Amino acid sequence: MIGRLHCLVIDCPAPLELAGFYAELLGLDRIDAATDWVTLGRGAMLPVLALQQVADFRAPCWRDPDAPGQLHVDVLVDDLDAAEPRVIELGATLLEGSPKPIGYRVYADPVGHPFCLVTPESVSWSAGAP
């Protein structure tokens, strides 16, 4: 195992507005909120859903390859430098233009789906979570 599922992240034009829909739909609470990012979860448990603002958002269209789904998985790891070679060995690639900041890195899975490796210090709402 390289890491643990941290949350599913959905791209959208207005996270604060969309968060109300998903909070009610899934019975989740707001853990963290800003104009460009909202995190939903249940109490002290790890977040289960995050909404991320994307400039020039284009809504996905079911079964239309020209308007693909816009979401990604965040994977919680203890050490980015240790996890990176392992995900690359599995077939992932560090996305071009993705800096290597402290706390997270963006990759593509073997068929191109983006995902992030994140560390506890990059997501304040994960502090102390199991």
C-alpha positions in Angstrom: 0.0 0.0 0.0 1.3 3.4 -1.0 -1.3 5.6 0.7 -4.9 5.9 1.9 -7.9 7.4 0.1 -8.2 10.9 1.4 -11.1 12.3 -0.6 -12.8 12.5 -4.0 -12.5 16.0 -5.5 -15.1 17.4 -7.8 -14.3 20.4 -10.1 -17.0 23.0 -10.3 -17.5 26.8 -10.9 -18.7 27.7 -7.4 -17.8 25.3 -4.6 -19.7 27.1 -1.8 -22.9 26.8 -3.8 -22.4 23.2 -4.9 -21.4 22.1 -1.4 -25.0 22.7 -0.1 -26.3 20.2 -2.6 -23.8 17.5 -1.8 -24.0 18.1 2.0 -27.8 17.5 1.9 -27.6 14.7 -0.7 -25.0 12.7 1.3 -25.7 13.8 4.9 -22.3 15.5 5.2 -21.0 18.5 7.2 -18.8 21.3 6.1 -15.4 20.7 7.5 -13.6 23.5 5.7 -14.8 26.2 3.4 -13.3 29.0 1.2 -14.5 30.5 -2.0 -12.3 28.2 -4.1 -12.5 24.9 -2.0 -15.0 23.3 0.3 -14.4 20.1 2.2 -17.3 17.9 3.3 -17.2 14.9 5.8 -18.7 13.4 8.9 -17.5 14.7 12.2 -13.9 13.8 13.0 -13.6 11.2 10.2 -11.5 11.9 7.2 -13.2 14.1 4.5 -15.1 12.1 1.9 -15.8 14.8 -0.7 -14.2 18.1 -1.7 -15.3 20.7 -4.2 -12.7 22.7 -6.1 -13.2 25.8 -8.1 -12.0 25.7 -11.7 -11.7 28.7 -14.0 -13.6 28.3 -17.3 -15.5 25.2 -15.9 -17.1 23.2 -18.6 -19.8 20.8 -17.4 -19.3 17.1 -18.1 -21.7 15.5 -20.5 -22.6 11.8 -19.8 -20.9 9.5 -22.3 -19.5 12.4 -24.4 -15.7 12.0 -24.7 -15.3 15.7 -25.7 -16.7 16.8 -22.3 -15.0 14.3 -19.8 -15.9 14.0 -16.2 -14.0 16.4 -13.9 -13.0 14.9 -10.7 -10.0 13.3 -9.1 -8.9 11.2 -6.1 -6.6 12.6 -3.4 -4.4 9.9 -1.8 -2.9 10.6 1.6 0.7 9.6 2.0 3.3 10.3 4.7 6.2 11.2 2.4 5.9 12.5 -1.2 9.4 11.6 -2.1 9.0 8.0 -1.0 5.5 7.6 -2.6 6.4 9.2 -6.0 8.7 6.4 -7.3 6.2 3.8 -6.2 3.3 5.4 -8.1 5.5 5.9 -11.2 6.5 2.2 -11.0 2.8 1.4 -11.1 2.4 3.4 -14.3 1.6 6.9 -13.1 3.3 10.0 -14.5 4.0 13.4 -12.8 2.0 15.8 -14.9 4.0 18.3 -16.9 3.9 21.7 -15.4 3.1 20.2 -12.0 5.5 21.8 -9.5 6.7 19.7 -6.6 5.4 21.9 -3.8 5.5 20.8 -0.2 2.3 18.9 0.6 1.0 17.7 -2.7 1.8 16.6 -6.3 -0.4 15.9 -9.3 0.0 12.8 -11.4 -1.9 11.0 -14.1 -2.9 7.3 -13.8 -1.9 4.9 -16.6 -4.8 6.0 -18.8 -4.6 9.7 -18.0 -6.9 10.4 -15.1 -5.4 13.0 -12.7 -4.9 12.2 -9.0 -3.0 13.9 -6.2 -0.7 12.6 -3.6 -1.2 14.8 -0.5 0.5 14.9 2.9 -1.2 15.7 6.3 0.5 19.1 6.5 -1.1 20.2 3.2 -4.7 19.5 4.3 -5.3 21.1 7.7 -8.6 19.2 8.2 -6.8 15.9 8.1 -4.7 16.6 11.2 -5.3 13.9 13.8 -7.6 11.9 11.5 -7.0 8.1 11.5 
